[in-house]
Amino acid sequence: MAGTARSLSDAQPSDAQLSDVELEELDGRFEHEPAEAVVAWAVEQFHPRLSLAASMSDAVLVDLAVRAEPSIDVVFIDTGYHFPETMQTLETVERHYGLNVRVMGPPSEPAEFWKKDPTACCSAYKVAQLDAALESKLAWMSGLRRAESPTRSHARVVSRDRRGLVKLNPLATWSDDDVARYVAHHDVPVNPLVAKGYLSIGCWPCTRPVEEGEHARDGRWAGSSKTECGLHV
Ligand code: SF4
């Protein structure tokens, strides 16, 4: 989990156009580096053409990123279907870190689109908005972790996304305990829904709290075969 940050720039290519082979090498190397080192490398390599997509479940990655670069571009995808607690957390995070989060949306789609076609709904409300947010960027980061669900158990720390951008998951190797320790140690804002069993928080029509023994993301699109919204494909 967390450790001492150090710059890797002396050993990294200065050109932001990294090849797939270079990304694979970096991924193998960052597997054993603390999240601070991954974030520091991303900032050094890509800022200001680097974004952080925040879901407002907690602000662990925001905290790490702001320490590395206070003017980091933080993006929040507003679907219009967020819990009030999530929108309150957005305000809390902005205040706590002095950030002006770039809020995308919400777009106007048919009412209750999620009832008719959840895949199309996620595509319009989430994926298309992230596409727009990342238009001028070279890389982006998310707080995705392997421990969240079996379907995320092979998530890479560094990869290339379908847009051709470098995708970083600096917390990929973190356990739930790692997150709890960091939150407590750094006084990080957390969405109040987490304490009510919502261990992965999305839109209210598609999220329920999880039971003892369930994975964090078992409460997302429960009762359907859908496991991802498409943001991390
Ligand atoms: S999570 Fe549900 S409400 Fe939110 S964009 Fe996806 S289908 Fe629509």
Residues whose N, C-alpha, C, O or C-beta is under 5 A from the ligand:
A	BS01	SF4	T79 Y81 W114 P118 C121 C122 Y125 K126 G202 C203 P205 C206
